[in-house]
Amino acid sequence: MSKKPTKKQVDTATKILISWKKKMPYYYATAIIIVFLIVLFQ
């Protein structure tokens, strides 16, 4: 049932994954800061 993805689909998915990898540290830092602030103001 699963069709093989086309070359273009694979390239697009790869680009998205690479860009996410570059942005991940910022998301983690933001999440940690938010959690820290919530704990601080409890």
N, C-alpha and C positions, 0 to 999 in steps of 0.2 A: 504493500500500500504506500510505503514511503518512496517518493520520487527523489532521484539524485538532484541536489541543487545545481543550478547552472553556475558557470565560472563567475558571472557578474554578481550573483547572489553571494557566493563565497567571498569575493573581494569586498563587497559591501559589509558583510558580517565581520570580516577580519578588521576592516578600518574602524568599525564601531567598537570592537573589543579593544583595539590598540588605544583609541582615544579614551575609553573608559579606564584602562590601566593607568594612563597618565593622570586622570582626574581623581582616581580613588583616594590618594592620600588626603586631598582637600575634603572629600566627603567624610572620611574617618575623623579628621581633625575637627570638623564642624560638629559631628555627632558627639564626640568626646566633650567639646566645650559646652554644648547644650546640656548634656547629662550633668556635667560639673556644675553649671549654673542652677539647674533644678535642685541638685543636692544642696548647694550653698544656700538657696533661699527657702529651704524647707523649715 
